[in-house]
Amino acid sequence: MIRFENVSKSYKGLNVLKNINVNIEKGETIALIGQSGCGKSTFLKCINGLVPVCKGKIFVDDIEVTAKNADLNTIRSEVGIVFQQYNLFPHLNVLKNIILAPIKVKKIHENEARIQALCLLEKVGLLDKIDKYPDQLSGGQAQRVAIARSLAMQPKVMLFDEPTSALDPQMKQEVLDTIKELATDGMTMIVVTHEMNFAREVADRVIFLSRGQIIEEGTAEKIFDNPQSNITREFLMKYIK
Amino acid sequence: MATELYWMDIFENFDFLLKGLGITMKLSLISIIGSLFFGIFLGIIRYSKFFLISWLAVAYIEIVRSVPLILFIVFIHFGLMPYIFGGAVSFFASSCVAFIIFTSAYIAEIIRSGLNSVENTHIDAAKSLGFSASQRLTFIILPLAVSRMAPALVSQFISLIKDTSLASTIGLIELTRSGEIIYERTHHVFEILLFIAFVYFLICFGLSKLCRIYEMKPYMQVEAEKALVIN
């Protein structure tokens, strides 16, 4: 579903991603872990072309994102991304946040988009917030609306960029539960996270990134219980007590 | 020394003053609408990443902002218009053109700074949902920018309304000029000018108050509605 071929990215001489090769299958849930500034966010943003790569190729569903003539708007409409800071549109209420893109980008009829939005809001448990504005929501609620907004585009892939880092512990759980449910539904997902327990529980595969390189990847058991590299071990020591 | 006030001057010449006020309002309204459209156009060009046209917009804005308004009005009416149309154009038409050219440069800068104030996070979110560049501008960037630009736009429009009095220099009989005509005859400057000042104040203060309501963000309106229900 997603394929990185020798991808490198540097900002002003700083190598953020170094020769990344990854292949992610349909229906897989990937947990991407690593220290802050190791290139996790850049990794995600390369997938939908928000950050252009310097070298290498990225494919989403066999379409090259990194091609010069790539139709980025179409690719992006098929790749959902959820940001750390939710990034809901502050001038639109919850319903409009969700239905705007399906109506304008996918040209779905408004009534159909509304019905779909209601289903999604029910799924994330926020049907009663339909006419609220983002400022009136708690962090956890806003993040679940952001997830619903991405899902409304019926994406092939969902990317989560530290979706719970800005939330306090009790709100974290409600967001993590929503993501867990998606994993059970068979959505292809990449979750950048610092929640190691969550990664262990949900991820089919864990990828550990350090200084722009993939140090280790494998099942959660393999990475957490039997890490091969010293760097991985050191990193995990800090997070799992 | 005059100790008595001649307020009757105002009532005796009320129709004349009203006609002047009409011209002032018409001139303001046309100039506001014209400069808003042209200003938005210029502002978006200035905001765009196309170097050449962006540079042209910069040049226009910088030149216009560096020249006094009164010079514009006189130059356009007595210089530019006869040159283009081969004869005199009405005072009103020249004034409109002068105000639109002048104010649109300021509006463009307000628009540009408003557009720039929209956070990258919102733009990234819009990109990620697959919105095209023009859709991002229409549905996300402009609505967010407009609510932030409103106070600056209103104060620019208030300046414009007051500046329309400068059109009196080329002979347009708007509110200020009608007052002048009256006190040149009666020599009761104090009463007439005080009255005219009060009329300008009413218009400008009213506009400023009116826009306070619109400056409220949507969620603030929701809050306001709630407060009404509770009270």
Interface residues (C-beta under 8 A of the other chain):
Chain A: N48 L50 L72 N73 T74 I75 R76 S77 E78 V79 G80 I81 F83 Q85 N87 L88 F89 P90 H91 N93 L100 A101 K104 V105 K106 K132 Y133 P134 D135 Q136 R149 S150 M153
Chain B: T121 H122 D124 A125 A126 K127 S128 L129 G130 F131 S132 Q135 F139 I140 P143 L144 S147 K217 P218 Y219 V222
